[in-house]
Amino acid sequence: MKAIVMSRTGGPEVIELVERPEPVPARGEVLVEVAAAGVNFMDIGVRRGLAWTEIPNPKVLGVEGAGRVISIGAGVERFRPGDRVAWVYAPGSYAERAAISEDALVSVPDSIDDRTAAAVMMQGLTASHFATDFYPVRAGDIALVHAGAGGLGLLLTQIIKLRGGHVIARVSSADKISVARDAGADHVIVDTEGGFAPDVIRLSGGEGVHVVYDGSGPKTFEGSLASLRRSGTFCWYGPVLGAPEALNIMSLPKSVKIGYAVFFDHIYTPELLRARAGKLFDWIVKSDLKVRIGGIYPLAEAEQVHADMESRATTGKLLLIP
């Protein structure tokens, strides 16, 4: 079968399309034909050597996707050949086929196509964690969403709006304004230098926002702190773009609360994974949640999709199609 592997750490040029042995499902695993694989900043982190360092090279990239069950290993009870499934963390998803733990899979409703299912798993579950768990948005809350035209930002904006909140979205260029607004953003700030806080304070009535969702790295950290109101919450994520400097907790202003949000804390059991994914699928079926697919690439163009994602010029979710 064909798969995308990295042979060493580095830029997009270190990944390539190769022939690999057909995977065989072990006990508790399901062999899946991959219809679409999601591309995430986590994959870039792996390629740069920031994660999966315990897995020797060459290794197959990708953790997310959707497809159809081909066969099952011993002990599998929930799935049968022919079932449509999606997954959120299964290393080796940039491939034509993958052997995946039964516990990492969810069933996909017939009313949702494979590409949509693949596009919503990691970013949708992350957005759900941020807005319903890490900081449960309440009606009237004002949120600052960084990278508001990206796949995660667009889903997060919609979930905040479903919960009655207001969104100030920050984007990196003027051509992304309409994308963020289409997702429901009440205000959109164009900023690349980190000087957005005065606009956020003004747009929030002079008080600052209730919550900031910031995965844009150290460049925006101080501005996000300055954008919060008293007792506001700072949801930080996205280590691929770098961490802020060491923080003196006594220097935090306005009694704010700050934390690093990890989506695994939202789906720490298979039951929670199925429940949270089921909620996302319900929203999609009801048209309450729209998934924007910003780019579809053949599997052989994995190097290009990584380069495009790192350029920060894309919007929505990027997918690889085997």
C-alpha positions, 0 to 999 in steps of 0.5 A: 500500500502507499503511505506518507512517511518521514525519514528524518526531522525537518521541513516538508521535504523530509516526507515522501510517498512510499510503498509499505507492507499491508497492515494486519489488525492485531487483537482489538484492532480494525483494518480500515480503508482510508477515504480521507485523512485530516492534516493537523499542526500536530503532524507538523510538530511530529515532522519537526521532531517535537512529538513521537520521538519514541517512534523510530524513523521512518514512520507514517504521519497522520492521526485523523481520518475517515473510511470503511472497515475492511476486516477486524482483529480478534476480540473486536465487537463494535464494528464489522466489515463495511462499517463507515468509521472515523477516528481522531488519534490513530498514528499512521493515518496518511496511508491507503489503509491503517490498523486502528484500535477499536477504541479510537473509532466512532461510527459515521452516520450515513448522512455525513460524507467521509470528507466531512467526518474526517475534517471534524474529528480532531478540530471539532473535538478540540473546539468542543473541549475549549468551549464546553469543558475548559471554559463553558461559554455562557450566554452573553460571554465575549470570546477572542478566537485567534486564527479565526479563519482556520479549521479550528477557529471556524468550528470554535466560533460556531460552537461559541455562538451556539452557546449564546456567546459573542466572538471577536476573531483575529485573522492574519489577512484581510482576505480571511475576514469574510470567512470568519464572519461567515462562521458567525464572528461578530467582529474581526481583527486583522493583525500579524504583529500582536498589537490587537489588544486595544481593539479587543478592549474597545470591541468588548465595551472597555472591559476585555473578553471573558475568555481567550483561545490562543494557539498562535504561539508566543507572539500573541501571548502578552496581547491575549493577557491584556485582552482579558477582563478581570477574572477572565480565562486564558485557554492556551494551546498549540505548542507547535508554534512555540511556548511563551517564556517562563511565567511568574504566576504573581505577574498575572494581571486582573486575577485571570486564570490561565491553562493549557487545554488538551483535547484528550482531557475531553475524550479520555474514555471510548464512551466519551469519544463516541458521545462527543463525536456524536454531538458534533455529528448531530450539529452537522446533520442539523446544519448548526455546525458547518465544516469548511474544507479549505483544501483537498490534496492527493496523498502524493502531495503531502509535502505541498499540504504541509508547506501550505499549512505552515504558510498560514495562507490557508483557511478551513480544514485541509485533507489528504485523499489516498 
